[in-house]
Amino acid sequence: MVGPSIIFYLFFAVPYILVMYWLIKQDKKKRVLGMVVVTLIAVLGFLVSRIASKNAVQNYKQHQIDSRAIEKQDSLK
């Protein structure tokens, strides 16, 4: 799994975005800047999450490769 988990989206991302949009809609002046900021934060959060997930998967794969090499060396002793 390379992307963020569904749990992250259900419990953190979606509620955050909904609450932030609701708060902005409560603004009597209807500022567009608030919508732009919330959208930007949501997009950046998604991108950071994808990058972190990709790095975690790569690190895990490298750990598996290193572990196999260590096991192979230990079996030769």
C-alpha positions, 0 to 999 in steps of 0.5 A: 500500500503506497497511499495513505490508509482509508482510516486516515481519510475517514477519521482525520482528513475528511472531517478536517476539511468539512469542519474548515469549510463549515467554519468559512461558510459561517464567515459573514463576509464570505472571504474567498481567501479562507477557502483558498487557504483551506484548500491549499492546506488540504492539498499540501496535507495529501501530498505530504502524506503520499510522500511519507507513505512512499518513503515508508514503503521504500524503507521497509523494502530496504529493511527486508533486503538488509535482513535477508543479507544478514541472515545469509551471512549468519547462515554461512558462519 
